[in-house]
């Protein structure tokens, strides 16, 4: 499966600008892959939003003929979520962030349980930003790919990189971390979106530039590694 992690500078509380940016960055992607957008991709990590971008990810999935995972705020404005869509734009899963970032006063209602859903041949589990610090949540689901979408500040970049790799190693699964770049009124963001193998090897790193980080993952090497080194 082809992964497309969209790393970009999110315009603060400006959904039309962010929709246009995502459209431009993904315009030439081939059909059939998985496009992943960061946490709250349409607004940035704002507490002054109300259900922005509910329709845009569906349109993106249909137009690009890809699965899409996108971070957004629920239609009622109460939850920080990740929606998973198939290439027809049909919603196949919706995950609510289990651990709001209480340190910054994130007001959204926490979710109750992780979610896992089929994307092609893979079992995929989405998580959101601060969730990455809670390994017990990842262990609750049997997944082949963990997707972590984020607005992860640059000053804690080493935590981001270390924890992504740890989640891959301890779960023997692919991990895709999709972060933003740029700045908002509270923080600066350094990107470093990554695709990590079940062995904990960094397969691709977006660095600090605005880009689409693309990479190929395969199910059989994952299953072979689990047979070779069965620690689960």
HUTANOR-V960413 format. One record per residue. N is the residue number from 0. RES is the residue in one letter. PSI is psi in whole degrees, 0 to 359 (* if undefined). NEAR is the number of other ideal C-beta (glycine too) atoms within 12 Angstrom. Layout:
n = <N N>
res = <RES RES>
psi = <PSI PSI>
near = <NEAR NEAR>
This chain:
n = <0 1 2 3 4 5 6 7 8 9 10 11 12 13 14 15 16 17 18 19 20 21 22 23 24 25 26 27 28 29 30 31 32 33 34 35 36 37 38 39 40 41 42 43 44 45 46 47 48 49 50 51 52 53 54 55 56 57 58 59 60 61 62 63 64 65 66 67 68 69 70 71 72 73 74 75 76 77 78 79 80 81 82 83 84 85 86 87 88 89 90 91 92 93 94 95 96 97 98 99 100 101 102 103 104 105 106 107 108 109 110 111 112 113 114 115 116 117 118 119 120 121 122 123 124 125 126 127 128 129 130 131 132 133 134 135 136 137 138 139 140 141 142 143 144 145 146 147 148 149 150 151 152 153 154 155 156 157 158 159 160 161 162 163 164 165 166 167 168 169 170 171 172 173 174 175 176 177 178 179 180 181 182 183 184 185 186 187 188 189 190 191 192 193 194 195 196 197 198 199 200 201 202 203 204 205 206 207 208 209 210 211 212 213 214 215 216 217 218 219 220 221 222 223 224 225 226 227 228 229 230 231>
res = <X X X X X X X X X X X X X X X X X X X X X X X X X X X X X X X X X X X X X X X X X X X X X X X X X X X X X X X X X X X X X X X X X X X X X X X X X X X X X X X X X X X X X X X X X X X X X X X X X X X X X X X X X X X X X X X X X X X X X X X X X X X X X X X X X X X X X X X X X X X X X X X X X X X X X X X X X X X X X X X X X X X X X X X X X X X X X X X X X X X X X X X X X X X X X X X X X X X X X X X X X X X X X X X X X X X X X X X X X X X X X X X X X X X X X X X X>
psi = <138 127 137 101 117 107 117 169 106 123 130 119 41 75 315 319 320 325 314 320 315 318 315 317 331 2 321 13 143 158 157 357 199 114 132 126 152 172 134 52 335 345 342 177 69 150 13 52 161 86 30 147 21 323 331 313 326 315 318 314 315 315 321 352 46 157 151 136 125 140 129 169 140 159 330 2 14 345 143 114 165 125 140 125 146 175 350 356 4 133 125 345 155 125 138 130 124 328 85 150 81 334 325 7 27 123 357 148 130 153 175 333 152 166 140 140 158 133 105 231 359 149 119 135 116 144 166 116 258 336 331 335 3 85 334 332 322 326 348 344 151 103 155 332 126 126 123 109 146 160 80 118 148 328 344 33 320 327 314 308 318 316 324 313 320 317 325 313 312 337 356 57 158 144 130 115 126 108 169 170 182 209 157 185 344 325 166 150 134 5 244 39 144 155 124 138 166 342 357 15 136 113 329 144 126 350 216 9 157 124 173 115 115 144 159 132 150 145 319 317 325 311 322 320 320 325 321 323 74 91 356 *>
near = <31 29 41 40 48 47 44 38 30 42 27 25 23 22 30 16 23 37 31 18 31 40 23 18 31 37 17 12 30 18 18 20 32 48 48 57 51 49 48 45 50 39 35 37 42 32 23 17 33 21 23 33 37 26 21 33 44 26 24 40 36 21 23 34 23 38 44 48 47 47 49 47 40 26 18 14 22 21 30 45 41 45 45 41 38 28 27 17 25 18 26 28 30 29 40 30 43 33 27 29 30 13 14 20 11 27 20 35 19 24 26 14 18 34 34 28 30 21 38 24 17 32 28 41 39 52 48 51 42 32 42 39 27 23 22 15 31 35 19 21 28 19 36 36 46 51 59 52 47 51 46 40 29 25 13 25 27 15 23 35 31 23 33 46 32 25 38 38 27 22 39 32 43 46 50 53 49 52 51 49 35 29 20 27 14 20 28 21 36 30 37 38 48 41 40 41 30 37 24 26 20 26 29 29 28 36 20 22 19 26 27 35 38 29 30 21 35 22 23 15 21 31 21 15 26 21 14 13 15 10 14 19>
